Amino acid sequence: MLPGPTNVPNRVMRAMLAPIINHRSDDFVELYTDVVSKTQQVFETQNDIVALSASGTGAVEAGVVNIVKKDDKVIIPVNGEFSNRLSQLIEGQGANVIRLETPPGENATFDQVKEAFDNNNDVKAFYVVHNETSTGTMVNYLDKVSDLTSRNDSMYIVDSVSLLGGASLPVDKWNIDVCMTGSQKAIAAPPGISPISISPKAKKYMIENPPATMYFNLARYFKYYEESKHTPFTPALPLLYAYREALSILLEEGLENVFNRHKICSDALYAGLSALGLTPFAKEEDRSITIVALNYLDGLEDKTFRNTLAQKFRVLVAGGFGNLKGKVFRVGCMGEVQRYHVMRTISSIASTLDMMGYDVDAKAGLKIAEEKLKDL
Ligand SMILES: Cc1ncc(COP(=O)(O)O)c(C=O)c1O
C-alpha cells in the first residue's frame, strides 16, 4: 500500500523474462511501437510518445530542459515536495518563476492561477504537479487550464507521475502539451520506464530549440522514431516488456473500469480510516484519489506504527516528507488495488492501533468501507 512503487502482478513480472533482443531489430520495432500505441491509449492522446528508460524524475527533467530557457516566465503552483522540486528544476534553467504557494494539503485555486495569468501576458509555460504525492492532494481543474494557456500560446505541462492510470487524464481533450508519468505507480509496472507525451506544438519547439543535453534531448528521440521506430540509446528491455504487459492489463480491464475501481477503493479507504478516528491531511475538495494521507493520532509514533503494521500484518505504508515526517502517514491506493487491499489495510491499521493502546472502532471502519465497496 505504498504511494509507489506499487504491487506488480505476476504476469508483468514474468514478461521480464523475454529475451534480450537487438534494439536495432524488427523485434524491437514491434515491441516499441506497441508500447507507444498502448501509452497513447492510456494518456488518451494521439500525440508523440517517448518512453524513457529512467525513473519518473527523468521524464520530469526532460519535460523541463526541453522547454524552459533562461529568463522564460513560468507559472507553477507549489504545495509540497514534488511541486517544490519541479519548481527548483525550472529555476535551475535560469527561468523567471512565479510560484503560487499554498500550505501543504491545499491546492492553489483555479482563480489564483487565472489571476497569475491575468497579471502576466508573457508566460512561456504553466507547469503543474497533478497529484502532490507528499501530501495527498490532487488538482481538479486541469480541464480548464488550457483556457488560460491558449491566451498567449503558452505551453501546458503536467507531472502526473502519481496519478496517470488511476484517473482519467485526457491529454488531447485538455490540450496538455507535455505530460509525464512513471511506470511504478498506477500503471503497476516495476520502476524504470517514464513515458512522456508531447504535442505537435511542443515537439516543433523542442526540435527548433534543443537543450544542451544528450540523454534527455527529446528531439533525438523523435528523429530515431521517425527514421526507424528505434530509441537513440539502449533501452531497458526487460522493463519495457513489463511496462507493455502492465498497459495491456489496464486496457483489458478497460480504462473506465480501472478509474472506477481506483475511485471506489479510495472512497472506501478515506471513509474506513476516518471511522477509526484518523483524519485525512488534505482539505476535502483537494483530496487525492491515489494517495490517502492521514494525520497521526496524538502520541502515535511513526516508526513504531509503521514497523508494527509491516511486521505483524505485512502492510506497508509510507511516512511523511520533510516537516510532515512523524505527523502524517500515506497509504497508496493505486495499481492492483482491490477490495481485498482496502479491507485488509483498514483491519490491519485498526489492529495495530489497538495493540498500541488506542481505542478504535474497527467494526465501524470495516462496515463503512464495505458499503463503499459494494459497487466493485
Ligand atoms: C508527483 C511526482 N513527481 C515526480 C516523482 C519522481 O519520480 P521517481 O521517484 O520515479 O523519480 C514522484 C515520485 O514519487 C512523484 O510522486
The ligand as an SDF file (V2000), in Angstrom:
LIG
                    3D

 16 16  0  0  0  0  0  0  0  0999 V2000
    4.4810   13.7450   -8.3930 C   0  0  0  0  0  0  0  0  0  0  0  0
    5.8140   13.0860   -8.5350 C   0  0  0  0  0  0  0  0  0  0  0  0
    6.6920   13.5840   -9.4040 N   0  0  0  0  0  0  0  0  0  0  0  0
    7.9030   13.0220   -9.5850 C   0  0  0  0  0  0  0  0  0  0  0  0
    8.2830   11.9090   -8.8760 C   0  0  0  0  0  0  0  0  0  0  0  0
    9.6270   11.3090   -9.0630 C   0  0  0  0  0  0  0  0  0  0  0  0
    9.5440   10.0020   -9.5290 O   0  0  0  0  0  0  0  0  0  0  0  0
   10.7520    8.9670   -9.3090 P   0  0  0  0  0  0  0  0  0  0  0  0
   10.9360    8.7740   -7.8630 O   0  0  0  0  0  0  0  0  0  0  0  0
   10.2560    7.7490  -10.0550 O   0  0  0  0  0  0  0  0  0  0  0  0
   11.9450    9.5600   -9.9650 O   0  0  0  0  0  0  0  0  0  0  0  0
    7.3980   11.3490   -7.9490 C   0  0  0  0  0  0  0  0  0  0  0  0
    7.7630   10.1630   -7.1410 C   0  0  0  0  0  0  0  0  0  0  0  0
    7.1010    9.7710   -6.2190 O   0  0  0  0  0  0  0  0  0  0  0  0
    6.1340   11.9490   -7.7840 C   0  0  0  0  0  0  0  0  0  0  0  0
    5.2590   11.4410   -6.9160 O   0  0  0  0  0  0  0  0  0  0  0  0
  1  2  1  0
  2  3  1  0
  2 15  2  0
  3  4  2  0
  4  5  1  0
  5  6  1  0
  5 12  2  0
  6  7  1  0
  7  8  1  0
  8  9  2  0
  8 10  1  0
  8 11  1  0
 12 13  1  0
 12 15  1  0
 13 14  2  0
 15 16  1  0
M  END
$$$$
